[in-house]
């Protein structure tokens, strides 16, 4: 918790465009105190948390690294509460590629970032990976657990907001589909550096991102927390890794009941051990 709190104080202070000195003045402490909080040398007193929450305009839960329960954060929360699986239960094609690139011939830890209702996470578990599935949606995580129980596999579910979530232990495979557009551009360098740091040698990242194209209309879903990527941007975070594959596709979608198109960049990159 100490490291999460220190990191979040720094992140949300910068987001509010506050210096350590200006935050210290708002709280009636020294800037050295703020510096020590952000460097995890000390922690603010528990009585300071309400004032810190107000100054940074963020809940105490988020400061401590917890996503608030029963709060609608994703536009899909209501859809996930329906008995049927909104995205179905068939795994994405990228799941098959992971089986080809890094099959579970030995114990391999896999993290599904933004698992939704769990169709891909359960597929991975069914094929022998040790799976952790992370999402911000309570309903999505509940359905992930139910699907895993129905199939008879184990999936560890974790509730977290992708903006706050950071790794502190290593995985062999990081997988994410249709989620990374929730990462604000100013957070991407730090978040991807964290993902790369906590990936074992010879590990794989299999990611896709929606990219802007002038010939494709904006999607009908009104997502207030979505931030598009540009072509080639994802690859810039992996200039020091081996790129197993990289492609860009345009596909039809009817997820909102309104036919539309998406452009998506797909990438698989491997961490080469030195």
C-alpha positions in Angstrom: 0.0 0.0 0.0 2.9 2.4 0.8 4.3 2.2 -2.7 0.8 2.6 -4.3 0.0 5.6 -2.2 3.4 7.3 -2.9 3.0 6.7 -6.6 -0.6 7.9 -6.7 0.2 11.1 -4.8 2.8 11.9 -7.5 0.6 11.0 -10.4 -2.5 13.0 -9.2 -0.4 15.9 -8.1 1.1 16.2 -11.6 -2.3 15.7 -13.2 -3.6 18.7 -11.2 -0.4 20.6 -12.3 0.7 21.2 -8.7 4.3 21.4 -7.6 5.4 19.7 -4.4 5.6 23.1 -2.9 2.1 24.2 -3.9 0.6 20.9 -2.7 2.5 21.3 0.6 1.0 24.8 1.0 -2.5 23.5 0.5 -2.0 20.9 3.1 -0.1 23.0 5.6 3.0 20.8 5.5 6.6 21.2 4.2 7.5 20.4 0.7 10.1 18.0 2.1 7.1 16.0 3.6 5.5 15.8 0.2 8.8 14.7 -1.3 9.2 11.9 1.2 5.6 10.7 0.6 6.2 10.5 -3.1 9.5 8.7 -2.6 7.9 6.2 -0.2 10.2 7.3 2.6 7.3 8.1 4.8 3.5 8.0 4.6 1.1 10.8 5.4 -0.8 10.5 8.6 -4.2 8.9 8.2 -5.8 12.2 9.4 -4.2 13.9 6.4 -6.0 11.7 3.8 -9.3 13.6 3.5 -7.4 16.9 2.9 -5.0 15.2 0.4 -8.0 13.6 -1.3 -9.7 17.1 -1.6 -6.5 18.8 -2.8 -5.9 16.2 -5.5 -9.6 15.9 -6.4 -9.5 12.1 -6.2 -11.1 9.7 -3.7 -9.2 8.2 -0.8 -9.9 4.7 -2.4 -8.1 5.7 -5.6 -5.3 7.3 -3.6 -4.8 4.0 -1.9 -5.0 2.0 -5.1 -8.5 0.7 -4.9 -11.2 1.0 -7.5 -14.5 2.0 -5.9 -17.0 -0.7 -5.8 -20.6 -0.2 -7.1 -19.5 2.8 -9.1 -20.1 2.9 -12.8 -16.8 3.5 -14.4 -17.1 1.7 -17.8 -20.0 2.2 -20.2 -20.3 -1.6 -20.3 -21.1 -2.1 -16.6 -24.9 -2.3 -17.3 -24.5 -4.6 -20.3 -22.3 -7.0 -18.2 -25.1 -7.3 -15.7 -27.3 -9.0 -18.3 -27.4 -12.8 -18.1 -25.9 -13.3 -21.6 -22.3 -12.6 -22.4 -22.1 -9.3 -24.2 -19.0 -10.2 -26.1 -19.8 -13.9 -26.3 -17.6 -16.7 -25.0 -15.5 -17.5 -28.0 -11.8 -16.4 -27.6 -10.2 -13.8 -29.7 -7.9 -14.8 -32.6 -5.0 -13.3 -30.7 -5.4 -16.0 -28.0 -4.5 -18.6 -30.6 -1.4 -16.7 -31.6 -0.2 -16.7 -27.9 -0.6 -20.5 -27.9 1.6 -20.6 -31.0 4.2 -18.1 -29.9 4.6 -19.2 -26.2 2.7 -22.4 -25.5 2.4 -23.5 -21.9 4.9 -26.4 -22.1 6.0 -25.1 -18.7 4.2 -23.1 -16.0 3.6 -19.7 -17.4 1.9 -16.8 -15.6 -0.5 -14.7 -17.8 -2.2 -11.4 -17.0 -5.3 -10.4 -18.9 -5.5 -6.6 -18.6 -9.1 -5.5 -18.9 -10.6 -9.0 -19.1 -14.3 -7.8 -19.5 -16.5 -10.9 -19.0 -13.5 -13.2 -19.1 -13.9 -15.2 -22.3 -10.2 -14.9 -23.2 -8.9 -15.3 -19.6 -10.9 -18.5 -19.2 -9.6 -19.8 -22.6 -6.1 -19.3 -21.4 -6.7 -21.0 -18.1 -8.4 -23.9 -20.0 -5.2 -24.3 -22.0 -2.9 -24.5 -19.0 -1.7 -21.0 -18.3 -1.8 -19.6 -14.7 -4.2 -16.7 -15.3 -4.8 -13.5 -13.5 -7.7 -11.4 -14.9 -7.9 -7.7 -14.1 -10.9 -5.4 -14.8 -12.6 -2.3 -13.3 -16.1 -3.8 -13.8 -17.7 -5.7 -10.9 -20.2 -7.3 -13.2 -17.5 -8.3 -15.6 -15.4 -9.9 -12.9 -18.4 -11.7 -11.5 -19.1 -13.2 -15.0 -15.4 -14.1 -15.4 -15.5 -16.0 -12.2 -18.8 -17.8 -13.1 -17.5 -18.7 -16.5 -14.3 -20.1 -15.0 -16.4 -22.1 -12.5 -18.6 -23.5 -15.2 -15.6 -24.6 -17.3 -13.8 -25.9 -14.3 -10.7 -23.8 -14.3 -9.0 -21.4 -11.9 -8.7 -17.7 -12.8 -7.6 -15.2 -10.2 -9.7 -12.0 -10.6 -8.5 -8.6 -9.6 -10.6 -5.4 -9.5 -8.5 -2.3 -10.6 -8.6 0.8 -12.8 -6.1 0.5 -15.6 -4.8 4.1 -14.8 -4.0 3.1 -11.2 -2.9 -0.5 -11.7 0.8 -1.3 -11.6 2.7 -4.6 -11.5 4.9 -5.5 -8.6 5.5 -9.1 -9.5 6.5 -10.7 -12.8 4.4 -12.4 -15.5 5.4 -14.3 -18.6 2.6 -13.0 -20.8 0.7 -9.8 -20.7 -2.4 -9.7 -22.9 -4.9 -7.0 -23.5 -7.6 -6.5 -26.2 -9.7 -3.4 -26.7 -8.8 -1.8 -23.4 -5.6 0.3 -23.8 -7.4 3.3 -25.1 -8.4 4.0 -21.5 -4.8 4.9 -20.7 -4.3 8.7 -20.9 -1.4 9.6 -23.3 0.6 11.3 -20.5 0.6 8.0 -18.5 1.6 5.7 -21.3 5.4 5.9 -20.9 5.3 5.1 -17.2 2.7 2.4 -17.4 4.3 0.5 -20.3 7.7 0.8 -18.6 6.1 -0.9 -15.6 4.6 -3.6 -17.7 8.0 -4.3 -19.4 9.9 -4.2 -16.1 7.7 -6.9 -14.6 7.9 -9.3 -17.5 10.1 -12.3 -17.3 12.9 -12.8 -19.9 11.5 -14.4 -23.1 8.0 -13.1 -22.1 5.4 -11.9 -24.5 3.2 -8.8 -24.7 0.2 -9.3 -27.0 -1.7 -6.0 -27.2 -4.1 -4.2 -29.6 -5.2 -0.6 -29.6 -7.8 1.4 -31.5 -6.2 4.0 -33.9 -7.5 7.1 -35.4 -8.1 7.1 -39.2 -9.5 10.1 -41.1 -11.6 7.8 -43.3 -13.4 6.1 -40.4 -16.1 7.9 -38.5 -15.9 8.0 -34.6 -17.7 5.1 -33.0 -21.3 5.6 -31.8 -20.4 4.8 -28.2 -19.8 7.9 -26.1 -16.9 7.0 -23.9 -15.8 9.9 -21.8 -12.6 8.1 -20.6 -11.3 6.9 -24.0 -8.2 8.2 -25.7 -7.3 7.1 -29.2 -3.8 6.1 -30.4 -2.1 6.8 -33.7 -0.6 4.3 -36.1 2.8 3.1 -34.9 2.5 4.6 -31.4 2.3 1.3 -29.7 5.5 0.1 -31.3 7.4 3.0 -29.9 7.1 1.6 -26.4 8.8 -1.6 -27.7 11.8 -0.4 -29.7 14.1 -2.4 -27.4 12.1 -5.7 -27.7 11.8 -8.1 -30.5 8.6 -7.5 -32.5 7.1 -10.9 -33.3 4.4 -9.4 -35.4 2.7 -6.1 -36.1 -0.3 -5.4 -38.2 -3.2 -3.0 -38.7 -6.8 -3.9 -39.6 -10.2 -2.3 -40.2 -13.2 -4.3 -39.1 -16.9 -4.0 -38.8 -18.5 -3.8 -35.4 -22.1 -3.8 -34.1 -21.4 -3.7 -30.4 -23.7 -0.8 -29.7 -26.5 -1.9 -32.1 -25.3 0.6 -34.6 -23.1 -0.8 -37.4 -19.7 1.0 -37.5 -16.0 0.3 -38.2 -12.9 0.4 -36.2 -9.2 0.6 -37.1 -7.0 -1.4 -34.8 -3.2 -1.8 -34.5 -2.1 -5.3 -33.2 1.3 -6.2 -31.9 3.2 -9.1 -30.3 6.6 -8.3 -28.8 9.1 -10.5 -26.9 11.5 -9.5 -24.1 14.9 -10.9 -25.1 17.0 -11.8 -22.1 20.6 -10.5 -22.1 
